[in-house]
Amino acid sequence: MRGQRGGMGGQGRRQQQAQQIQKGADLNAYLDLSISQAEEGGKRPFKIRRLEKDGMGGVSSTPKTLSVNIKSGIIHGTVMRLKKMGHEHPKGEAGDLNLTIRIDPGEDRRWEGDGLVQLVEVNYSTLLLGGKVRITTPNGKSGNLNILANSRVGDRQRMKGKGYTGGDLDLEFIIAESSELSPEQISALKELQKVGL
């Protein structure tokens, strides 16, 4: 009986010691990348401000510049959990750092899940009659896009392999707005208005 009581007491003390280990708070931070940087990958620096032990039994807010190795083609919105890189505890171990990867899609583009959507300005007449518009894909290459007749604002065309890391690129049509109409354009619009367009 004595041995049993002693064993239970030792186990209880070990559990109590484990419970006494305190941990600092987790820290959330962001790493902003361009599309080319995300596709390339490699080591990237980022800045944080975290609580660190001050040597006097407390903690103080300290700016830090860290670096992390990014795998090539990392997905927008990925959260990397860096162990013990969060806020330090004055009497325990540091919390974790949750680093969210944000990839700038570029002008006139947005993310939908893992895919890119790019807005394409199209003249009203081209939407109705069909034609071509010039576009530039995320990899910097330019080309002509065929617009089918009777297209509408919000319609999309998908380009295979032209998006991020060789994924698909969805092209969404919007009306090309003109800040100032020429006399010829105004006259043409008036004629269209007469026939119900």
C-alpha positions in Angstrom: 0.0 0.0 0.0 2.8 2.4 0.8 4.5 1.7 -2.5 1.2 2.4 -4.3 0.7 5.7 -2.5 4.2 6.7 -3.2 3.9 6.0 -6.9 0.7 8.0 -7.2 2.2 10.9 -5.3 5.2 11.0 -7.7 2.9 11.0 -10.7 0.9 13.8 -9.2 4.0 15.9 -8.7 5.1 15.4 -12.3 1.7 16.4 -13.5 1.7 19.5 -11.3 5.2 20.5 -12.6 4.0 20.0 -16.2 1.0 22.2 -15.5 3.2 24.9 -14.1 5.0 25.4 -17.5 3.6 28.7 -18.8 3.6 29.8 -22.4 3.6 33.2 -24.1 0.8 34.2 -26.4 0.8 33.3 -30.0 1.6 36.1 -32.5 -0.1 36.7 -35.9 1.9 38.4 -38.7 1.8 38.8 -42.5 4.3 38.4 -45.3 3.4 40.3 -48.4 4.8 39.0 -51.7 4.5 39.9 -55.4 3.4 37.1 -57.8 7.0 36.8 -59.1 8.4 36.5 -55.5 5.9 33.8 -54.6 6.6 31.9 -57.8 10.3 32.1 -57.2 10.3 31.2 -53.5 13.4 31.4 -51.3 14.2 33.2 -48.1 12.2 36.3 -47.4 12.5 38.8 -44.5 9.6 40.2 -42.5 9.2 42.4 -39.5 7.3 41.8 -36.3 7.1 43.3 -32.8 6.9 40.8 -30.0 7.3 40.6 -26.2 10.8 39.4 -25.2 12.3 38.7 -21.8 14.0 41.9 -20.5 16.4 40.1 -18.1 14.6 41.6 -15.0 11.8 39.1 -14.7 9.5 40.8 -17.1 9.0 41.2 -20.9 9.2 44.2 -23.2 8.0 44.9 -26.7 10.8 44.5 -29.2 11.0 45.0 -33.0 12.4 42.0 -34.8 13.4 41.3 -38.4 13.1 37.6 -39.2 13.3 35.5 -42.3 11.5 32.5 -43.5 12.1 30.1 -46.4 9.1 30.2 -48.8 8.6 27.2 -51.1 8.2 28.0 -54.8 4.6 28.5 -55.8 3.2 28.9 -52.3 -0.6 29.4 -52.2 -2.1 32.8 -51.3 -3.5 32.7 -47.8 -1.2 29.9 -46.5 -0.5 30.1 -42.8 2.9 29.0 -41.7 3.2 28.1 -38.0 6.7 29.0 -36.6 7.2 27.2 -33.3 8.3 29.4 -30.3 8.6 32.5 -32.4 5.7 34.3 -30.8 5.5 36.3 -27.6 7.9 35.2 -24.8 6.6 34.5 -21.3 8.7 35.9 -18.4 8.6 32.5 -16.6 8.0 30.1 -19.4 8.5 29.4 -23.1 7.5 31.5 -26.1 4.3 31.1 -28.0 4.1 30.3 -31.7 4.1 32.7 -34.7 1.3 32.3 -37.2 2.6 33.9 -40.5 0.0 34.4 -43.2 1.2 34.6 -46.8 -0.5 37.4 -48.8 0.3 37.5 -52.6 -0.5 40.7 -54.4 -2.5 39.7 -57.5 -1.6 42.9 -59.3 -3.7 45.7 -60.7 -7.2 44.8 -61.9 -6.9 41.2 -60.5 -8.2 39.4 -57.4 -8.0 36.0 -55.8 -10.9 33.6 -55.9 -9.7 30.7 -53.8 -6.4 29.6 -55.4 -7.2 31.1 -58.8 -6.8 34.6 -60.3 -9.6 36.7 -61.8 -8.5 39.5 -64.1 -10.8 42.4 -65.1 -10.8 43.2 -68.8 -12.2 46.5 -70.1 -14.3 46.1 -73.2 -16.0 48.8 -75.3 -19.8 48.5 -75.4 -19.8 48.1 -79.2 -17.2 45.2 -78.9 -19.4 43.4 -76.4 -22.3 43.6 -78.8 -20.6 43.0 -82.1 -17.5 41.0 -81.0 -13.9 41.8 -81.6 -10.5 41.8 -80.0 -9.0 43.5 -76.9 -5.4 43.6 -75.8 -4.6 42.0 -72.4 -1.5 41.4 -70.3 -1.4 38.2 -68.3 0.2 37.9 -64.8 3.5 36.7 -66.3 3.8 39.9 -68.2 3.0 38.6 -71.7 0.6 40.5 -73.9 -1.8 39.2 -76.5 -5.2 39.7 -78.1 -8.4 38.2 -76.6 -11.3 37.4 -78.9 -14.6 38.7 -77.6 -17.7 36.9 -78.8 -20.7 38.8 -80.1 -23.5 39.4 -77.7 -21.2 39.2 -74.7 -22.3 40.8 -71.4 -20.7 42.6 -68.5 -19.6 39.9 -66.0 -19.1 37.2 -68.6 -15.8 35.3 -68.3 -13.4 33.6 -70.5 -10.8 31.1 -69.1 -7.3 30.9 -70.3 -5.6 27.6 -69.5 -2.1 27.8 -68.0 -1.9 31.6 -68.0 -2.6 32.1 -64.3 -0.4 31.8 -61.2 2.1 29.0 -61.4 0.6 27.8 -64.6 -2.9 27.6 -63.3 -6.0 28.9 -65.1 -6.7 32.7 -65.5 -10.4 33.8 -65.5 -11.0 37.0 -67.5 -14.1 39.0 -66.5 -15.5 41.6 -68.8 -16.3 45.1 -67.6 -17.3 48.2 -69.6 -14.4 50.4 -70.7 -15.3 53.9 -69.3 -14.4 57.0 -71.2 -13.7 60.2 -69.3 -14.6 62.3 -72.3 -16.6 61.4 -75.4 -15.6 62.8 -78.9 -18.3 64.6 -81.0 -18.3 61.5 -83.3 -19.0 59.2 -80.4 -21.8 61.4 -79.0 -23.4 61.5 -82.5 -23.2 57.7 -82.8 -24.7 57.3 -79.4 -27.6 59.6 -80.3 -28.3 57.5 -83.4 -28.3 54.3 -81.3 -30.7 55.9 -78.9 -33.1 56.7 -81.7 -33.2 53.0 -82.6 -33.7 51.8 -79.1 -30.1 51.0 -78.0 
